[in-house]
């Protein structure tokens, strides 16, 4: 497994081989969700690259950039065991050299939901993803559905800028009790961890109600909100039921594919989850 630490080294490695190349971008502290993306890339491509970079540009002041969990030694061991061909491990100085002033921004779809609650977040996401795609030059890049808006924002950027890479969405990986895997789950106390299962229960309750014929968007949102509110440790930041493509909030009925998404805080830990209604 090659470890590549500069954009130039990454591009040289890419050009030194042939065949399809899959790419999994991560911020490290890998879990089974990341490894599921890696395994799919390995299955579908001749070579696979994984990047590890905690991107400061997508963290607002006061967020958890400094304390975001990191364990490079463990991550590299997991990737070596998984059979990854190369790891792209750039430094902050390589990604954002002195004088850096160029950014990638996506319009309306990035301004809703997380864009509204975390101003500037998606400018950081799209800028780093564009830089990574430029350096790695993959045929396919793999993203989890848990970060549903991020997935759609990146798909839009790739289409609009004719980047020529296939974005492959991959299903959410969950614990046995339904909690979506996230590097931030490590922040949860045992009591918060037990309480956090209410998120998936609320989403599934809404799905079941939808499948029984309920199409009123306010009713479905309220069902999720009230279910989570019964958990004393949970603080709902928002519940959204939006058009699956534009992410425009559905005000009346669900008549086309929709994304039901939530952000819930447990103490200082902010968790997001979603499911699609079709």
Helices and strands as residue ranges (DSSP letters): E 2-4, H 7-16, E 21-26, H 32-44, E 47-52, G 56-58, H 72-82, E 86-88, H 92-95, G 108-110, H 114-117, H 121-136, E 140-144, H 148-160, E 166-170, G 183-187, H 190-195, H 198-211, H 217-229, E 235-243, E 258-266, E 269-277
